[in-house]
């Protein structure tokens, strides 16, 4: 399986993307990627995704970005 980190604007890792599921650093699922959005576990949009960038819902303020893929066990 592969995963990508989600890094904030300061370069600090705060989540992992495995497949389409987003996990906290404590390995708890917190949402997923769905149709160009990060949605929470209830399916409500939280952030927009453009390429590797993650932005507020209005698309104007950056939240962070996804790192390149890395292979996991």
Secondary structure, DSSP 8 states (H G I E B T S, - for coil): -EEEEEEETTS-EEEEEETTEEE-TTS-EEEEEETTEEEETTS-EEEEEETTEEE-TTS-SEEEEE---EE--
